[in-house]
Amino acid sequence: MSLNTAPARPAAPVPFYETGKRTRDLAHELGCSEAEILDRHAGPEVVRLRCEPADLVESLADLRQIMALTRNEAAVHEIVGTFANVSISGPMGLVLAPPLDLRLFLRFWVHAYAVEIPDGGNAPRRSLQIFDGAGEAVIKIHLRPVSDIAAFEALRDRFADKDPAPRIFTPHPPADGPSATVDAAAFRRDVAGMDDIHEFVPLLRKHGVDRRQSLDLMGAPDVRRLGAGAATAILTRAADDQVPIMCFVGNRGCIQIFTGHVATVKAMGPWINVLDQGFNLHLREDLVAEAFVVRKPTREGALTSVELYGADRALIAQFFGERERGRPERRAWQSLVEALPHV
């Protein structure tokens, strides 16, 4: 008897890759997760892998050039690069191989699959797909024409999971609301005393504050609310004025960062898109419920970010100006942000 006592999910009437729909959209229709669709697939196109995160990450360099895709509900971030310069420290991983720049939270790497989808007379579309315990995508690594196919096959064979039992997917518990017991004055003092931007997340943990709540605690003049269309405005102006930016998109298990210039920015329905060689961003402007300009102190002067949040108060994306380490942020970035429509 299976330990998974959840009600049986309806099966797709045809193989998932023949529906003409993205796996994520098909999962929404069927009332399940993307990983469940892969897990139920009986053909050779999907191979379950043992999710051994540190070993798996370190083996990805053998694939050579790939496209890494990290997303959340409202944003999709795609970068072409290689998994070089990997460092693992316990549950944390780091990939610093520009243009590929990743922060990995390996305790959320729970399910993994190797996928090889037929593509008519073309070469199969191959990918490695990592999911959290609920079956939501953490990162997908898509092979490119110059990727090493033999390395993909060797990785698939090395990590293949021979256990035939259906995997168990556990829904995420409801997110905690804002804490009502925060010492707001102490939090603001600690933020004001920061020397480095990387001190901010430890301060959130220290005070039991989530990122969205921190903005309410910091308040004006360090936090200013932006009007509708902030994502479109910032990308369009960065492209028009050729201001180099940093764009962060993440989820529980991965944050993916782009640094550089954007050039081709196009709106398509509710999506605002960056369609550049080596970097694509697709962001649902209609799912951005709140947008803010946020300034945090560092020893090099205040750093300015633009932060986008969904209706669930989860962070969708962050934008900074590109800067050299140890140098203040560029005036061009400050001017771009100052020109954004405020509320």
MARRO-280474 format. One record per residue (C-alpha): chain; z, y, x. Coordinates in Angstrom, 1 decimal, padded with zeros to 4 digits. Last residue first. Layout:
! residues N
+-------+--------+--------+--------+
: chain :     c3 :     c2 :     c1 :
+-------+--------+--------+--------+
:     A :      Z :      Y :      X :
...
+-------+--------+--------+--------+
! end
This chain:
! residues 343
+-------+--------+--------+--------+
: chain :     c3 :     c2 :     c1 :
+-------+--------+--------+--------+
:     A : -005.4 :  056.8 :  002.7 :
:     A : -007.4 :  057.0 :  006.0 :
:     A : -011.1 :  056.8 :  006.5 :
:     A : -011.9 :  056.0 :  010.2 :
:     A : -012.6 :  058.9 :  012.5 :
:     A : -009.3 :  058.6 :  014.3 :
:     A : -010.2 :  055.0 :  015.1 :
:     A : -013.5 :  056.0 :  016.8 :
:     A : -011.9 :  058.8 :  018.7 :
:     A : -009.2 :  056.5 :  020.1 :
:     A : -011.8 :  054.0 :  021.2 :
:     A : -013.8 :  056.7 :  022.9 :
:     A : -010.6 :  057.9 :  024.6 :
:     A : -010.4 :  054.5 :  026.3 :
:     A : -007.1 :  052.7 :  026.4 :
:     A : -004.7 :  053.3 :  029.3 :
:     A : -005.2 :  051.1 :  032.5 :
:     A : -003.0 :  048.3 :  033.7 :
:     A : -005.5 :  045.6 :  032.6 :
:     A : -008.9 :  047.2 :  032.0 :
:     A : -009.6 :  048.2 :  028.4 :
:     A : -011.7 :  047.0 :  025.5 :
:     A : -010.6 :  048.9 :  022.3 :
:     A : -008.6 :  046.8 :  019.9 :
:     A : -009.5 :  045.0 :  016.7 :
:     A : -007.4 :  042.6 :  014.7 :
:     A : -008.5 :  040.1 :  012.0 :
:     A : -007.4 :  038.3 :  008.9 :
:     A : -003.6 :  038.6 :  009.2 :
:     A : -001.8 :  037.0 :  006.2 :
:     A : -000.2 :  039.3 :  003.6 :
:     A : -001.4 :  036.9 :  000.8 :
:     A : -003.7 :  039.6 : -000.5 :
:     A : -005.4 :  039.5 :  002.9 :
:     A : -004.7 :  041.7 :  005.9 :
:     A : -006.8 :  043.6 :  008.4 :
:     A : -005.4 :  045.3 :  011.5 :
:     A : -006.9 :  048.1 :  013.6 :
:     A : -005.2 :  048.4 :  016.9 :
:     A : -004.1 :  051.3 :  019.1 :
:     A : -002.3 :  050.9 :  022.4 :
:     A :  000.2 :  053.6 :  023.4 :
:     A :  000.6 :  054.5 :  027.1 :
:     A :  000.2 :  052.5 :  030.3 :
:     A :  003.8 :  051.4 :  030.2 :
:     A :  003.2 :  050.1 :  026.7 :
:     A :  004.0 :  051.6 :  023.2 :
:     A :  002.5 :  050.2 :  020.0 :
:     A :  000.1 :  052.1 :  017.6 :
:     A : -001.1 :  050.5 :  014.4 :
:     A : -004.1 :  051.6 :  012.2 :
:     A : -003.9 :  049.7 :  009.0 :
:     A : -006.0 :  047.7 :  006.5 :
:     A : -005.0 :  046.1 :  003.3 :
:     A : -006.5 :  043.7 :  000.7 :
:     A : -009.4 :  042.5 :  002.9 :
:     A : -010.9 :  039.8 :  000.8 :
:     A : -013.8 :  042.0 : -000.4 :
:     A : -014.8 :  042.7 :  003.3 :
:     A : -015.4 :  039.0 :  003.9 :
:     A : -016.0 :  038.9 :  007.6 :
:     A : -018.7 :  037.0 :  009.5 :
:     A : -018.6 :  037.5 :  013.3 :
:     A : -021.3 :  036.2 :  015.7 :
:     A : -021.2 :  036.3 :  019.5 :
:     A : -023.5 :  034.8 :  022.1 :
:     A : -026.6 :  036.7 :  021.1 :
:     A : -025.5 :  039.2 :  018.5 :
:     A : -025.3 :  038.9 :  014.7 :
:     A : -022.2 :  040.8 :  013.7 :
:     A : -021.7 :  040.4 :  010.0 :
:     A : -020.1 :  042.2 :  007.1 :
:     A : -019.9 :  039.8 :  004.2 :
:     A : -019.5 :  040.7 :  000.5 :
:     A : -023.3 :  040.6 : -000.1 :
:     A : -024.9 :  040.6 :  003.3 :
:     A : -024.0 :  043.6 :  005.5 :
:     A : -025.5 :  043.8 :  008.9 :
:     A : -024.2 :  044.8 :  012.4 :
:     A : -026.4 :  044.1 :  015.4 :
:     A : -025.1 :  045.7 :  018.6 :
:     A : -021.5 :  044.7 :  019.4 :
:     A : -020.2 :  045.6 :  022.9 :
:     A : -017.5 :  043.6 :  024.7 :
:     A : -014.5 :  041.4 :  024.2 :
:     A : -014.3 :  038.5 :  021.7 :
:     A : -011.1 :  036.7 :  021.1 :
:     A : -010.3 :  033.4 :  019.4 :
:     A : -006.8 :  032.6 :  018.1 :
:     A : -006.1 :  029.0 :  017.4 :
:     A : -003.7 :  026.6 :  015.6 :
:     A : -002.2 :  028.5 :  012.7 :
:     A : -005.3 :  030.7 :  012.2 :
:     A : -007.2 :  033.2 :  014.2 :
:     A : -009.6 :  036.1 :  014.6 :
:     A : -009.3 :  038.7 :  017.4 :
:     A : -012.0 :  041.3 :  018.1 :
:     A : -011.9 :  043.3 :  021.3 :
:     A : -014.1 :  046.4 :  021.5 :
:     A : -016.6 :  048.2 :  023.6 :
:     A : -017.7 :  051.5 :  022.2 :
:     A : -021.5 :  051.7 :  021.9 :
:     A : -021.5 :  054.7 :  019.6 :
:     A : -023.6 :  053.0 :  016.9 :
:     A : -022.2 :  049.5 :  017.5 :
:     A : -018.6 :  050.6 :  017.5 :
:     A : -019.3 :  052.8 :  014.5 :
:     A : -020.8 :  050.0 :  012.5 :
:     A : -018.0 :  047.6 :  013.5 :
:     A : -015.2 :  050.0 :  012.6 :
:     A : -016.7 :  051.2 :  009.4 :
:     A : -017.6 :  047.7 :  008.1 :
:     A : -014.1 :  046.5 :  008.7 :
:     A : -012.4 :  049.6 :  007.2 :
:     A : -014.4 :  049.4 :  004.0 :
:     A : -011.6 :  050.5 :  001.8 :
:     A : -009.2 :  053.1 :  003.1 :
:     A : -006.8 :  052.8 :  006.1 :
:     A : -003.0 :  052.9 :  006.1 :
:     A : -001.3 :  054.5 :  009.0 :
:     A :  001.3 :  052.9 :  011.2 :
:     A :  002.9 :  054.6 :  014.3 :
:     A :  003.4 :  057.9 :  012.5 :
:     A :  004.6 :  056.5 :  010.2 :
:     A :  006.2 :  053.2 :  009.5 :
:     A :  007.6 :  050.6 :  012.0 :
:     A :  009.5 :  048.7 :  009.3 :
:     A :  006.5 :  048.5 :  006.9 :
:     A :  004.3 :  047.4 :  009.7 :
:     A :  006.7 :  044.7 :  010.8 :
:     A :  006.5 :  043.2 :  007.3 :
:     A :  002.8 :  042.3 :  008.0 :
:     A :  003.6 :  040.7 :  011.3 :
:     A :  006.5 :  038.6 :  010.0 :
:     A :  010.1 :  039.5 :  010.9 :
:     A :  012.9 :  037.2 :  011.9 :
:     A :  014.3 :  039.8 :  014.4 :
:     A :  013.8 :  037.7 :  017.6 :
:     A :  010.6 :  036.0 :  016.3 :
:     A :  009.0 :  039.4 :  015.7 :
:     A :  010.2 :  040.6 :  019.0 :
:     A :  008.6 :  037.6 :  020.7 :
:     A :  005.3 :  038.7 :  019.1 :
:     A :  005.6 :  042.2 :  020.4 :
:     A :  006.3 :  041.6 :  024.0 :
:     A :  002.6 :  040.9 :  024.7 :
:     A :  001.8 :  044.6 :  024.2 :
:     A :  003.8 :  045.4 :  027.4 :
:     A :  006.5 :  048.0 :  028.2 :
:     A :  008.2 :  047.8 :  024.8 :
:     A :  011.2 :  050.1 :  024.2 :
:     A :  009.9 :  051.6 :  021.0 :
:     A :  009.5 :  048.1 :  019.6 :
:     A :  013.1 :  047.3 :  020.4 :
:     A :  014.4 :  050.5 :  018.8 :
:     A :  012.3 :  049.9 :  015.7 :
:     A :  013.8 :  046.4 :  015.3 :
:     A :  017.3 :  047.7 :  015.8 :
:     A :  016.8 :  050.3 :  013.1 :
:     A :  015.3 :  047.8 :  010.7 :
:     A :  018.2 :  045.3 :  011.0 :
:     A :  016.4 :  042.7 :  008.9 :
:     A :  018.2 :  040.9 :  006.1 :
:     A :  015.7 :  041.1 :  003.3 :
:     A :  013.1 :  039.0 :  005.1 :
:     A :  009.5 :  039.5 :  003.7 :
:     A :  008.3 :  036.4 :  001.8 :
:     A :  008.1 :  032.9 :  003.3 :
:     A :  004.8 :  031.2 :  003.0 :
:     A :  004.6 :  028.3 :  000.5 :
:     A :  004.6 :  025.0 :  002.2 :
:     A :  001.3 :  023.8 :  003.7 :
:     A : -000.2 :  020.8 :  002.0 :
:     A :  000.3 :  017.4 :  003.8 :
:     A : -002.8 :  015.4 :  004.7 :
:     A : -002.3 :  011.7 :  005.3 :
:     A : -005.0 :  009.7 :  007.1 :
:     A : -006.5 :  006.7 :  005.4 :
:     A : -005.7 :  003.5 :  007.3 :
:     A : -008.5 :  002.1 :  009.5 :
:     A : -006.6 :  002.6 :  012.9 :
:     A : -009.3 :  002.3 :  015.6 :
:     A : -009.1 :  006.0 :  016.6 :
:     A : -011.9 :  007.0 :  019.0 :
:     A : -010.5 :  009.2 :  021.9 :
:     A : -012.5 :  007.6 :  024.8 :
:     A : -015.5 :  006.7 :  022.8 :
:     A : -016.0 :  010.2 :  021.3 :
:     A : -015.3 :  011.8 :  024.8 :
:     A : -017.9 :  009.5 :  026.3 :
:     A : -020.4 :  010.4 :  023.6 :
:     A : -019.9 :  014.1 :  024.1 :
:     A : -020.1 :  013.7 :  027.8 :
:     A : -023.5 :  011.9 :  027.4 :
:     A : -024.7 :  014.7 :  025.2 :
:     A : -024.1 :  017.4 :  027.9 :
:     A : -024.7 :  020.7 :  026.2 :
:     A : -028.0 :  022.6 :  026.9 :
:     A : -029.3 :  022.4 :  023.3 :
:     A : -025.8 :  023.5 :  022.0 :
:     A : -022.9 :  021.4 :  020.9 :
:     A : -020.5 :  022.8 :  018.2 :
:     A : -016.8 :  023.0 :  018.9 :
:     A : -014.9 :  023.5 :  015.6 :
:     A : -011.4 :  025.1 :  015.7 :
:     A : -008.3 :  024.9 :  013.5 :
:     A : -009.9 :  023.7 :  010.2 :
:     A : -007.6 :  023.0 :  007.3 :
:     A : -006.7 :  019.3 :  006.8 :
:     A : -003.1 :  020.0 :  005.7 :
:     A : -001.8 :  018.7 :  009.1 :
:     A : -004.1 :  021.0 :  011.1 :
:     A : -007.7 :  020.3 :  011.8 :
:     A : -010.0 :  019.9 :  014.8 :
:     A : -013.7 :  019.4 :  014.7 :
:     A : -015.9 :  018.1 :  017.5 :
:     A : -019.6 :  018.8 :  016.9 :
:     A : -023.1 :  017.3 :  017.0 :
:     A : -026.1 :  018.4 :  015.0 :
:     A : -028.6 :  015.6 :  015.5 :
:     A : -031.8 :  016.5 :  017.4 :
:     A : -034.7 :  017.5 :  015.2 :
:     A : -036.9 :  015.3 :  013.0 :
:     A : -034.7 :  015.7 :  010.0 :
:     A : -031.3 :  016.9 :  011.1 :
:     A : -028.9 :  013.9 :  011.2 :
:     A : -025.2 :  014.9 :  011.5 :
:     A : -023.1 :  013.8 :  014.4 :
:     A : -019.4 :  014.5 :  013.9 :
:     A : -016.5 :  013.7 :  016.2 :
:     A : -013.2 :  014.1 :  014.4 :
:     A : -009.7 :  015.4 :  015.0 :
:     A : -006.5 :  015.6 :  013.0 :
:     A : -003.1 :  017.1 :  014.0 :
:     A : -003.7 :  020.2 :  016.2 :
:     A : -001.0 :  022.4 :  014.8 :
:     A :  001.4 :  021.6 :  017.6 :
:     A : -001.4 :  022.7 :  020.0 :
:     A : -001.1 :  026.4 :  019.4 :
:     A : -004.2 :  027.5 :  021.4 :
:     A : -005.0 :  031.0 :  022.6 :
:     A : -008.7 :  031.3 :  023.3 :
:     A : -011.1 :  033.5 :  025.3 :
:     A : -014.7 :  032.3 :  025.7 :
:     A : -016.9 :  035.2 :  027.1 :
:     A : -015.3 :  034.9 :  029.5 :
:     A : -013.5 :  031.7 :  030.7 :
:     A : -009.8 :  032.2 :  029.9 :
:     A : -008.8 :  029.2 :  027.8 :
:     A : -005.1 :  029.0 :  027.1 :
:     A : -003.0 :  026.3 :  025.6 :
:     A :  000.5 :  026.2 :  024.2 :
:     A :  002.6 :  023.2 :  023.0 :
:     A :  003.8 :  022.4 :  026.5 :
:     A :  002.0 :  024.7 :  029.0 :
:     A : -001.7 :  023.9 :  029.1 :
:     A : -004.2 :  025.9 :  031.2 :
:     A : -008.0 :  025.8 :  030.9 :
:     A : -010.2 :  027.7 :  033.3 :
:     A : -013.4 :  026.4 :  031.8 :
:     A : -014.1 :  025.4 :  028.2 :
:     A : -017.6 :  026.9 :  028.2 :
:     A : -019.3 :  029.7 :  026.2 :
:     A : -021.0 :  030.7 :  023.0 :
:     A : -018.6 :  032.5 :  020.6 :
:     A : -018.3 :  032.3 :  016.9 :
:     A : -015.6 :  034.1 :  014.7 :
:     A : -015.5 :  033.4 :  010.9 :
:     A : -013.3 :  035.7 :  008.8 :
:     A : -011.8 :  035.7 :  005.3 :
:     A : -010.1 :  032.3 :  004.8 :
:     A : -009.5 :  031.7 :  008.5 :
:     A : -012.0 :  030.9 :  011.2 :
:     A : -012.5 :  029.7 :  014.7 :
:     A : -016.0 :  028.5 :  015.9 :
:     A : -016.6 :  027.6 :  019.5 :
:     A : -020.3 :  027.3 :  020.5 :
:     A : -020.8 :  025.0 :  023.5 :
:     A : -022.1 :  025.2 :  027.1 :
:     A : -020.8 :  022.4 :  029.4 :
:     A : -019.6 :  019.3 :  027.4 :
:     A : -017.5 :  018.3 :  030.4 :
:     A : -015.3 :  021.4 :  029.9 :
:     A : -014.0 :  019.8 :  026.7 :
:     A : -012.0 :  017.1 :  028.5 :
:     A : -009.0 :  019.5 :  029.1 :
:     A : -008.8 :  020.3 :  025.5 :
:     A : -008.7 :  016.6 :  024.4 :
:     A : -006.1 :  015.7 :  027.0 :
:     A : -003.8 :  018.5 :  025.8 :
:     A : -004.4 :  017.9 :  022.1 :
:     A : -004.1 :  014.2 :  021.8 :
:     A : -005.7 :  013.9 :  018.3 :
:     A : -006.8 :  010.3 :  018.2 :
:     A : -010.4 :  010.6 :  017.0 :
:     A : -012.0 :  009.7 :  013.7 :
:     A : -015.8 :  009.1 :  014.0 :
:     A : -018.1 :  010.7 :  011.5 :
:     A : -021.9 :  010.1 :  011.4 :
:     A : -021.4 :  006.4 :  011.6 :
:     A : -021.0 :  006.1 :  007.8 :
:     A : -017.8 :  005.7 :  005.7 :
:     A : -017.0 :  009.4 :  005.0 :
:     A : -013.5 :  009.6 :  003.5 :
:     A : -012.0 :  011.2 :  006.6 :
:     A : -014.7 :  013.8 :  006.9 :
:     A : -014.1 :  014.9 :  003.3 :
:     A : -010.4 :  014.8 :  003.8 :
:     A : -010.8 :  017.0 :  006.9 :
:     A : -012.5 :  019.7 :  004.8 :
:     A : -009.6 :  019.8 :  002.4 :
:     A : -009.5 :  018.7 : -001.3 :
:     A : -010.2 :  020.0 : -004.7 :
:     A : -013.7 :  018.7 : -004.9 :
:     A : -015.3 :  022.1 : -005.3 :
:     A : -013.1 :  023.7 : -002.6 :
:     A : -014.0 :  020.8 : -000.3 :
:     A : -017.7 :  021.3 : -001.0 :
:     A : -017.4 :  025.0 :  000.1 :
:     A : -015.7 :  024.0 :  003.3 :
:     A : -018.3 :  021.3 :  004.0 :
:     A : -021.0 :  023.9 :  003.7 :
:     A : -023.4 :  022.9 :  000.9 :
:     A : -026.9 :  021.3 :  000.9 :
:     A : -025.3 :  018.2 : -000.5 :
:     A : -026.9 :  015.9 :  002.2 :
:     A : -024.1 :  016.5 :  004.8 :
:     A : -021.4 :  015.4 :  002.4 :
:     A : -023.0 :  012.1 :  001.8 :
:     A : -024.0 :  011.8 : -001.9 :
:     A : -021.9 :  011.8 : -005.1 :
:     A : -018.9 :  013.4 : -003.3 :
:     A : -015.8 :  011.4 : -004.0 :
:     A : -013.2 :  012.6 : -006.5 :
:     A : -009.7 :  012.7 : -004.9 :
:     A : -007.1 :  010.0 : -005.6 :
:     A : -003.7 :  011.4 : -006.5 :
:     A : -001.3 :  011.9 : -003.6 :
:     A :  000.8 :  008.9 : -002.8 :
:     A : -000.3 :  008.6 :  000.8 :
:     A :  001.9 :  005.8 :  002.2 :
:     A : -000.9 :  003.4 :  001.4 :
:     A :  000.0 :  000.0 :  000.0 :
+-------+--------+--------+--------+
! end
